Each structure stands twice: as structure tokens, then as C-alpha cells.
Amino acid sequence: MKLLSTKSIIFYSVLGAITAFIIVPLIRSFLVEYTPTVQILITTGIVIPMYAVITRIARKYL
């Protein structure tokens, strides 16, 4: 999947929207007792590997 192809742009846009509006708020709701800096670090530590796994899985189908 080429980075600037139409499929790639649509795929990453949808994945980003799902991540921004569903996954990140869900993760941060579990981390209420931590400071915002720690919340961001933990959330980033979950989201970046998630993107890597989903991209590898999607390459088989796109």
C-alpha cells in the first residue's frame, strides 16, 4: 500500500477518526487517577503499536 494512494489516505483517515473519537477517550477514561502527562504517554504507548499491527493486517487485504 503506497503512502499517498487513495486507498492509503482513506484507510489512515478512517483509522485516525476511530482512534481519536473512540479508542483514545476510552483508554483515558481508565487512567483518570494519573496526571495528563502520564495519560498521554500511556495512551501513545498503546496507540502506536496498535497502528503498526493494524497496518500489517490491512496490507493483506488492501
N, C-alpha and C positions, 0 to 999 in steps of 0.2 A: 504494500500500500504506500504510494508516494505521498509525501507530506503535504503538498499543495494541490492534490487532486480533489475533485468534487466530493468523492466518497469520504476521503480523509477529513475534509473540512466539516462535512455534515456529521460524521462519526464523533469527532472531538467536540463539536458544538453540543451535541446531544449528551455526550458523556459529561461534559463540563456543567451543563444545566442540571442534570440529575445529581451530580456531586454537590453543586453549590446549594441547591434548594432542598435536597432530601438527606443525603448522607452526612454532610458536614454538620448541619444542625442536630441531627440525631446523635452523632458522636459527641458534640459539645454539650448536649443535654446530660450525658452521662458524666461529664467532667466538671460539674458545677463547683465543686469544692476547691478546684485548682485555680491558680492565677491565670489571667488571659494569656500570658506568655507561654506558660506550660500547656495550656489548652491548644494553642496554635502549634506548638512543637509536636505534641502527641497526635493531633489531627493530621498534620503534614506527614508524620511518620506512618500513618495508616493510608492516606490518600495516594501518595506517590507510588508505593508498591502495588496498590490496587490498580492504578493506571497501567503499570507495567504488565501485570497479569492479564488484564482485560485486553490490552493491545495484542499480546501474544495469542490469546484465544481468538480474537477477531480477525487476525491475519489469515487464519484457516478458512474463514467464511466470507471475507470481503476481497 
